[in-house]
């Protein structure tokens, strides 16, 4: 709600294939692919982990939903990956 503290999360830029290389499963949706990257631009599509999905999308499929990134940029969630340390 407006006027309430907004939730936040740690984020990282990654390349397609990273999750597979680390042994992380894409549990819903899809992994990133080369079409998700545009040189010189922030990516427009993101993946979230299972904890983020449960906390902020409980009961709703997060794939296809939008999140606000860095205050005003909207990003499309294309997949959910397994949690890891």
C-alpha positions in Angstrom: 0.0 0.0 0.0 1.1 3.6 -0.7 2.7 5.2 2.3 4.0 1.8 3.6 7.6 0.7 3.4 8.1 -1.0 0.1 9.6 -4.5 0.1 13.0 -5.0 -1.3 15.2 -7.9 -2.5 18.8 -8.6 -3.4 19.3 -8.8 -7.2 22.1 -9.9 -9.5 22.7 -9.6 -13.2 23.3 -13.1 -14.6 23.8 -14.7 -18.0 21.6 -17.3 -19.7 22.6 -20.8 -18.5 23.9 -19.7 -15.1 21.2 -21.5 -13.1 21.8 -24.7 -14.9 25.6 -24.4 -14.4 25.0 -23.9 -10.6 22.6 -26.9 -10.5 19.6 -24.7 -9.7 16.3 -25.8 -11.1 13.8 -23.6 -12.9 10.7 -24.7 -11.0 8.2 -22.6 -12.9 8.3 -20.7 -16.2 11.6 -20.6 -18.1 15.3 -19.7 -17.8 16.7 -16.5 -19.4 17.7 -16.8 -23.0 19.8 -14.7 -25.4 16.6 -12.8 -26.5 16.3 -11.4 -23.0 19.5 -9.4 -23.2 19.9 -6.1 -25.0 23.4 -4.5 -25.0 23.5 -1.3 -23.0 20.1 -1.8 -21.4 18.8 -3.2 -18.2 17.1 -6.5 -18.9 13.3 -6.3 -19.2 12.7 -9.9 -17.9 13.7 -11.4 -14.6 13.6 -14.6 -12.6 12.8 -14.8 -8.9 13.5 -17.5 -6.4 10.9 -19.6 -4.6 11.1 -17.6 -1.3 10.4 -14.4 -3.2 7.5 -16.0 -5.0 5.9 -17.4 -1.8 6.4 -14.1 0.1 5.0 -11.7 -2.6 2.9 -13.9 -4.9 1.4 -16.4 -2.5 -1.4 -18.2 -4.3 -0.8 -16.4 -7.6 1.4 -17.6 -10.4 4.2 -15.1 -10.6 5.2 -15.9 -14.2 4.0 -13.1 -16.4 3.5 -10.7 -13.5 5.4 -7.4 -13.3 7.6 -6.1 -10.5 9.0 -2.6 -10.1 12.8 -2.5 -10.3 14.9 0.4 -8.9 11.9 2.5 -8.2 10.1 2.9 -11.5 11.2 0.3 -14.1 8.7 -2.6 -14.6 10.2 -6.0 -15.2 8.3 -9.2 -16.3 8.9 -12.3 -14.3 9.6 -15.2 -16.7 10.6 -17.9 -14.3 11.1 -19.0 -10.7 14.3 -20.8 -9.6 15.0 -23.0 -6.6 16.4 -21.4 -3.5 20.1 -21.6 -2.9 22.6 -20.1 -0.4 
